[in-house]
Amino acid sequence: MAGNGRASGGVEAVPASQQGMRRQNLAVVIGAVAAHGPLSRADVAGHTGLTRPAVSSMVDELIGRGALTETETAPSGRVGRPGRALALNDRGPAGLGLEIGVTHLAACVVDLRGEPRVWRRVERANAGRPAGQVLAEAAALGAEAEAEADALGLRVAGRVLAVPGVVPNEPSGLVANAPNLGWQAVRPADHWPDPDTVPEPENEANLGALAEQWHQGHPAETFVHVSAEAGIGGALVVGGQLFRGARGFAGELGHLPVHPEGAPCACGARGCLEQYAGEAAVLREAGLAHVGDPVALLAERAGAGDEATLRALDRAGRALGLALTSAVNLIDPDGLVLGGAYAELADWLLPSIRAELAARITVRPWAPEAVRPSALGRRGPVLGAAWSTVRQIIADPSRLQALAR
């Protein structure tokens, strides 16, 4: 694949030329198979409006690039040649997603169908460690995942790295600031051991939002996605497109003030949402130490009815509801999605979030069920990173090199 580009949820335009038209038609054909397959060549022609000769030419090229397979269908009992069906190749191009969290590293390989085929996750205390060391370990984990994928017949065609920090629109490939890791102006390419496998960095909250959109299959939905690990990340999808802002800094929900004269925040301001609904704040309010898996610990204590934990989660939910009220009144979304750790704690967060929203949203209709937990939980960012490559292949399969094996 020529390059990863930046994940957005949309399909880029193609030039109005013969080459551009063929490129567009390749995308139309593979898109039909992805959405409706398995399909015969005649079925593809019916779905796309292309002529059968044109479809056959596109299909042959896509098979040559490793994107499609064509197999005989089961016998139907009819006289004549057996039918043949086209499907996305589950032993061909694939996407590698990598994630650097404050307390972990993760890797995931998905095939063209979007099915996860390889998972890797290791616990690592990454905060404060040299960026080069963390990135080298992420690269090693990615190489292990790629080797396992290769044994399954998959070849990684693109790589995306989810990071808990700001990735500006320009310059590309830069993590401008990841305060919970202690990074400033880090370019992963400067530290990656193999220049041929450097991933494209992207904000983990953005990838979590895109993963949610792709998983739910609502291409034109407008929603706010909020998630938490050490910090709080927000992302906005408008009409199916990720909204990055003028410079790529959109979505910093964790630093929205919910109590203007409140607790000081590491960012230098006071009363930020992170000081009331961030992981450390909830643990502190619950009287719990930050050991092991804090999300699992909070869920266990809340499930057992521990009063301090329930109070801490109620306080966090009210702060989240206050911040999300501003987002709803400003953006007018279809819904709000709780991702990451919030998805796993939704049973205890949702009542107070919904109560705040119901009390404060008075100028537009709002239903309690418009706030929902993500089914992807804490896997959202790494899945979004892996799915980004697959989505780009489906949108523009001409980027794939011809199958070499």
C-alpha positions as CSV (number, residue, x, y, z in Angstrom):
1,M,0.0,0.0,0.0
2,A,1.4,3.3,-1.0
3,G,0.6,5.0,2.3
4,N,-1.7,5.1,5.3
5,G,-3.0,8.7,5.0
6,R,-5.1,9.9,7.9
7,A,-8.2,8.0,9.0
8,S,-11.4,10.1,8.5
9,G,-14.3,7.8,7.9
10,G,-14.7,9.1,4.3
11,V,-13.6,8.2,0.8
12,E,-11.1,10.5,-1.0
13,A,-11.9,12.0,-4.4
14,V,-10.2,10.6,-7.6
15,P,-9.1,12.5,-10.7
16,A,-11.4,12.7,-13.6
17,S,-9.3,10.7,-16.0
18,Q,-9.3,7.2,-17.5
19,Q,-6.9,6.1,-14.8
20,G,-9.0,7.8,-12.2
21,M,-12.2,6.2,-13.5
22,R,-10.7,2.8,-13.4
23,R,-9.5,3.4,-9.8
24,Q,-13.0,4.5,-8.9
25,N,-14.5,1.4,-10.5
26,L,-12.2,-0.9,-8.6
27,A,-13.4,0.7,-5.4
28,V,-17.0,0.3,-6.5
29,V,-16.6,-3.4,-7.3
30,I,-14.7,-4.3,-4.1
31,G,-17.2,-2.1,-2.1
32,A,-20.1,-4.1,-3.5
33,V,-18.5,-7.4,-2.5
34,A,-17.6,-6.0,1.0
35,A,-21.2,-4.8,1.6
36,H,-23.2,-7.7,-0.1
37,G,-20.8,-10.6,-0.7
38,P,-20.4,-13.4,-1.5
39,L,-21.5,-12.3,-5.0
40,S,-21.3,-13.7,-8.5
41,R,-19.8,-11.5,-11.2
42,A,-23.3,-11.0,-12.6
43,D,-24.5,-10.0,-9.1
44,V,-21.7,-7.4,-8.9
45,A,-22.8,-5.9,-12.3
46,G,-26.3,-5.7,-10.9
47,H,-25.3,-3.9,-7.7
48,T,-22.9,-1.5,-9.4
49,G,-24.5,-0.8,-12.8
50,L,-21.2,-1.6,-14.5
51,T,-21.2,-3.8,-17.6
52,R,-20.3,-7.5,-17.2
53,P,-17.1,-7.1,-19.2
54,A,-16.1,-4.1,-17.1
55,V,-16.8,-6.1,-13.9
56,S,-14.8,-9.0,-15.1
57,S,-11.8,-6.8,-15.9
58,M,-12.0,-5.2,-12.4
59,V,-12.5,-8.5,-10.7
60,D,-9.5,-10.0,-12.4
61,E,-7.3,-7.1,-11.3
62,L,-8.6,-7.3,-7.7
63,I,-7.9,-11.0,-7.6
64,G,-4.4,-10.3,-8.9
65,R,-3.9,-7.8,-6.2
66,G,-5.0,-10.3,-3.6
67,A,-8.1,-8.4,-2.5
68,L,-10.7,-10.9,-3.7
69,T,-11.1,-14.6,-4.0
70,E,-13.4,-16.6,-6.4
71,T,-14.6,-20.0,-5.5
72,E,-17.2,-22.5,-6.7
73,T,-20.4,-22.3,-4.8
74,A,-22.1,-25.4,-3.4
75,P,-24.0,-27.6,-6.0
76,S,-27.5,-26.3,-6.5
77,G,-28.8,-29.4,-8.3
78,R,-29.3,-27.4,-11.5
79,V,-27.9,-28.5,-14.9
80,G,-24.9,-26.6,-16.1
81,R,-21.6,-25.3,-14.8
82,P,-21.4,-24.7,-11.0
83,G,-21.7,-21.1,-9.9
84,R,-18.7,-19.1,-8.7
85,A,-18.8,-16.5,-5.9
86,L,-16.5,-13.6,-5.1
87,A,-15.6,-12.7,-1.5
88,L,-13.0,-10.6,0.3
89,N,-9.8,-12.5,0.7
90,D,-9.2,-13.6,4.3
91,R,-5.7,-14.7,3.4
92,G,-4.4,-11.6,1.7
93,P,-3.9,-7.9,2.6
94,A,-4.4,-7.0,6.2
95,G,-4.2,-4.0,8.6
96,L,-2.0,-3.8,11.6
97,G,-3.2,-1.6,14.5
98,L,-0.8,-0.7,17.3
99,E,-1.5,1.1,20.5
100,I,0.7,2.8,23.1
101,G,-1.3,3.4,26.3
102,V,0.0,4.7,29.6
103,T,0.0,1.2,31.1
104,H,0.1,-1.1,28.1
105,L,1.1,-1.8,24.6
106,A,-1.3,-3.6,22.1
107,A,-1.3,-4.9,18.6
108,C,-4.0,-6.3,16.4
109,V,-4.1,-7.6,12.8
110,V,-7.4,-7.7,10.9
111,D,-8.1,-9.2,7.5
112,L,-10.0,-7.5,4.7
113,R,-13.3,-8.6,6.2
114,G,-12.4,-6.6,9.3
115,E,-12.1,-9.8,11.4
116,P,-9.4,-9.7,14.1
117,R,-6.9,-12.5,13.4
118,V,-4.1,-11.6,15.8
119,W,-4.2,-10.0,19.2
120,R,-1.3,-9.0,21.4
121,R,-1.4,-7.0,24.7
122,V,1.3,-6.5,27.3
123,E,1.2,-4.5,30.4
124,R,3.9,-1.7,30.4
125,A,4.3,1.3,32.6
126,N,5.0,3.7,29.8
127,A,4.6,7.1,31.5
128,G,7.8,9.0,31.9
129,R,10.0,6.4,30.0
130,P,12.0,7.6,27.0
131,A,9.9,7.7,23.9
132,G,12.5,5.8,21.9
133,Q,12.4,2.9,24.3
134,V,8.6,2.8,24.3
135,L,8.4,3.0,20.5
136,A,11.1,0.2,20.1
137,E,9.0,-2.1,22.3
138,A,5.8,-1.2,20.3
139,A,7.7,-2.0,17.1
140,A,8.8,-5.4,18.5
141,L,5.3,-6.2,19.5
142,G,4.1,-5.3,16.0
143,A,6.8,-7.5,14.4
144,E,5.5,-10.4,16.5
145,A,2.0,-9.8,15.4
146,E,3.0,-9.5,11.7
147,A,5.0,-12.8,12.0
148,E,1.9,-14.5,13.3
149,A,-0.3,-12.9,10.6
150,D,2.2,-14.0,7.9
151,A,1.8,-17.6,9.1
152,L,-1.9,-17.3,8.6
153,G,-1.4,-16.2,5.0
154,L,-1.9,-12.5,5.7
155,R,0.3,-9.7,4.5
156,V,0.2,-6.4,6.3
157,A,-0.5,-3.6,3.9
158,G,-0.6,-0.7,6.3
159,R,0.1,0.3,9.9
160,V,-1.5,2.8,12.2
161,L,-0.4,3.7,15.8
162,A,-2.9,4.9,18.4
163,V,-1.4,7.3,20.9
164,P,-2.9,9.1,23.9
165,G,-1.9,12.5,22.6
166,V,-2.4,15.3,20.1
167,V,-1.6,14.5,16.5
168,P,-1.8,17.7,14.5
169,N,-3.0,18.0,10.9
170,E,0.4,19.4,10.0
171,P,3.2,18.4,10.0
172,S,2.2,14.7,9.4
173,G,3.7,11.9,11.5
174,L,4.2,14.0,14.6
175,V,2.8,13.5,18.1
176,A,2.8,17.1,19.3
177,N,2.0,16.4,22.9
178,A,1.1,13.3,25.0
179,P,1.2,14.6,28.5
180,N,0.3,11.4,30.2
181,L,3.3,9.7,28.6
182,G,5.5,12.7,29.1
183,W,6.0,13.2,25.3
184,Q,6.6,16.5,23.5
185,A,7.1,16.8,19.8
186,V,7.9,13.1,19.2
187,R,8.0,11.7,15.7
188,P,7.7,7.9,15.8
189,A,9.6,7.5,12.5
190,D,12.7,8.9,14.2
191,H,12.7,6.0,16.7
192,W,11.2,3.1,14.7
193,P,13.8,0.3,14.1
194,D,12.6,-0.6,10.6
195,P,11.9,2.3,8.3
196,D,9.8,0.1,6.1
197,T,7.3,-0.6,8.9
198,V,6.8,2.9,10.4
199,P,3.1,3.3,11.4
200,E,1.1,6.5,10.9
201,P,0.3,8.0,14.4
202,E,-3.2,9.0,15.3
203,N,-5.0,10.1,18.4
204,E,-6.5,7.1,20.3
205,A,-9.8,8.8,20.9
206,N,-10.2,9.6,17.2
207,L,-9.6,5.9,16.4
208,G,-12.0,4.7,19.1
209,A,-14.7,6.9,17.6
210,L,-14.0,5.7,14.0
211,A,-14.0,2.1,15.3
212,E,-17.4,2.7,16.8
213,Q,-18.8,4.2,13.6
214,W,-17.5,1.4,11.5
215,H,-18.7,-1.3,13.9
216,Q,-22.2,0.1,14.2
217,G,-22.5,0.7,10.5
218,H,-24.1,4.2,10.7
219,P,-22.1,6.0,8.0
220,A,-23.9,9.4,8.3
221,E,-24.3,9.5,12.1
222,T,-23.2,12.5,14.1
223,F,-22.0,11.6,17.6
224,V,-19.5,12.4,20.4
225,H,-17.3,9.6,21.6
226,V,-15.8,10.0,25.1
227,S,-13.3,7.5,26.6
228,A,-10.9,7.3,29.5
229,E,-7.6,5.7,30.5
230,A,-5.1,7.9,32.4
231,G,-6.7,10.9,30.7
232,I,-10.1,11.6,29.1
233,G,-10.3,11.7,25.3
234,G,-13.1,13.0,23.2
235,A,-13.8,12.7,19.5
236,L,-16.5,14.1,17.2
237,V,-17.9,12.4,14.1
238,V,-20.1,14.7,12.0
239,G,-22.1,13.2,9.2
240,G,-19.8,10.2,9.2
241,Q,-16.6,12.3,9.0
242,L,-14.1,12.7,11.8
243,F,-13.9,16.4,12.8
244,R,-10.3,17.3,13.6
245,G,-10.6,21.0,14.0
246,A,-8.4,23.6,12.2
247,R,-5.1,22.2,13.5
248,G,-6.1,18.7,14.7
249,F,-6.7,19.6,18.3
250,A,-10.4,19.0,18.4
251,G,-11.9,16.7,21.1
252,E,-9.9,17.7,24.2
253,L,-13.0,17.1,26.3
254,G,-10.9,16.2,29.4
255,H,-9.8,19.8,29.7
256,L,-13.3,21.3,29.5
257,P,-13.9,23.1,32.8
258,V,-16.7,21.6,34.9
259,H,-15.9,23.6,38.1
260,P,-14.1,26.8,37.1
261,E,-12.6,27.4,40.6
262,G,-12.1,23.7,41.2
263,A,-9.0,21.4,41.6
264,P,-5.8,22.4,39.7
265,C,-5.1,20.3,36.6
266,A,-1.7,19.2,35.3
267,C,-2.5,21.3,32.2
268,G,-2.2,24.4,34.2
269,A,-6.0,25.2,34.4
270,R,-8.4,24.5,37.2
271,G,-11.6,22.5,37.4
272,C,-11.0,20.3,34.3
273,L,-13.2,17.3,33.7
274,E,-10.1,15.0,34.2
275,Q,-9.9,16.1,37.9
276,Y,-13.4,14.7,38.5
277,A,-13.9,11.9,36.0
278,G,-10.4,10.7,35.1
279,E,-9.1,7.4,36.2
280,A,-6.8,8.8,39.0
281,A,-9.6,11.1,40.3
282,V,-12.1,8.2,40.6
283,L,-9.6,5.9,42.3
284,R,-8.6,8.7,44.7
285,E,-12.3,9.5,45.5
286,A,-13.0,5.8,46.1
287,G,-10.0,5.4,48.4
288,L,-8.3,2.9,46.1
289,A,-4.7,2.5,45.2
290,H,-3.7,2.5,41.5
291,V,-2.5,-1.1,41.2
292,G,-3.2,-3.9,38.7
293,D,-6.2,-3.2,36.4
294,P,-7.9,-0.2,38.0
295,V,-11.0,-0.4,35.7
296,A,-11.6,-4.1,36.7
297,L,-11.0,-3.1,40.3
298,L,-13.6,-0.3,40.2
299,A,-16.1,-2.6,38.5
300,E,-15.5,-5.3,41.1
301,R,-15.9,-2.9,44.0
302,A,-19.0,-1.2,42.5
303,G,-20.6,-4.6,41.7
304,A,-20.1,-5.6,45.4
305,G,-21.9,-2.5,46.5
306,D,-18.9,-0.6,48.0
307,E,-20.3,2.8,49.0
308,A,-17.1,4.8,48.5
309,T,-16.7,3.4,44.9
310,L,-20.3,4.0,44.1
311,R,-20.0,7.6,45.3
312,A,-16.9,8.1,43.3
313,L,-18.5,6.8,40.1
314,D,-21.6,8.9,40.8
315,R,-19.5,12.0,41.1
316,A,-17.6,11.1,37.9
317,G,-20.9,10.6,36.1
318,R,-22.3,13.9,37.2
319,A,-19.1,15.7,36.0
320,L,-19.3,13.8,32.7
321,G,-23.0,14.8,32.3
322,L,-22.1,18.4,32.9
323,A,-19.4,18.4,30.2
324,L,-21.5,16.4,27.7
325,T,-24.4,18.9,28.2
326,S,-22.2,21.6,26.6
327,A,-21.2,19.2,23.8
328,V,-24.9,18.4,23.1
329,N,-26.0,22.0,23.1
330,L,-23.1,23.1,20.9
331,I,-23.1,20.2,18.4
332,D,-26.6,18.8,18.3
333,P,-25.4,15.1,17.9
334,D,-27.5,12.0,17.3
335,G,-26.0,10.5,20.4
336,L,-23.2,10.1,22.9
337,V,-21.0,7.0,23.1
338,L,-19.0,6.0,26.2
339,G,-15.9,4.1,25.1
340,G,-12.8,2.7,26.7
341,A,-12.9,2.3,30.5
342,Y,-16.2,4.2,30.6
343,A,-17.9,1.5,28.5
344,E,-16.9,-1.1,31.2
345,L,-18.2,1.1,34.0
346,A,-21.3,2.2,32.2
347,D,-23.7,0.5,34.6
348,W,-22.7,2.9,37.4
349,L,-21.9,6.0,35.3
350,L,-25.0,6.1,33.1
351,P,-27.6,6.9,35.8
352,S,-25.9,10.1,36.9
353,I,-24.9,11.1,33.3
354,R,-28.4,10.7,32.1
355,A,-29.8,12.6,35.1
356,E,-27.5,15.6,34.5
357,L,-28.4,15.6,30.8
358,A,-32.1,15.4,31.4
359,A,-31.9,18.3,33.9
360,R,-29.7,20.6,31.7
361,I,-30.8,20.0,28.1
362,T,-33.9,22.0,27.8
363,V,-33.7,23.7,24.4
364,R,-33.9,20.5,22.2
365,P,-35.4,17.0,22.4
366,W,-33.1,14.5,24.2
367,A,-33.8,10.9,25.0
368,P,-31.9,9.0,27.8
369,E,-31.0,6.1,25.4
370,A,-29.1,8.6,23.2
371,V,-26.2,7.9,25.6
372,R,-24.9,4.4,25.2
373,P,-21.8,2.3,26.0
374,S,-19.6,1.1,23.2
375,A,-19.6,-2.6,22.6
376,L,-15.8,-2.4,21.8
377,G,-14.7,-1.3,25.3
378,R,-11.0,-0.8,25.7
379,R,-10.2,-2.5,22.4
380,G,-11.7,0.4,20.4
381,P,-8.5,2.3,19.6
382,V,-6.4,-0.6,18.5
383,L,-9.3,-2.0,16.4
384,G,-9.8,1.4,14.9
385,A,-6.1,1.6,14.0
386,A,-6.2,-1.8,12.3
387,W,-9.5,-1.2,10.5
388,S,-8.2,2.2,9.2
389,T,-6.0,0.3,6.7
390,V,-8.8,-2.0,5.6
391,R,-11.1,0.9,5.1
392,Q,-8.5,2.6,3.0
393,I,-8.0,-0.5,0.9
394,I,-11.7,-0.9,0.3
395,A,-11.9,2.9,-0.6
396,D,-8.9,2.7,-3.0
397,P,-7.7,-0.9,-3.8
398,S,-5.4,0.5,-6.5
399,R,-3.0,1.3,-3.7
400,L,-2.3,-2.4,-3.3
401,Q,0.7,-3.9,-5.1
402,A,0.0,-6.9,-7.2
403,L,0.1,-10.1,-5.3
404,A,3.7,-11.3,-5.1
405,R,3.0,-14.8,-3.8
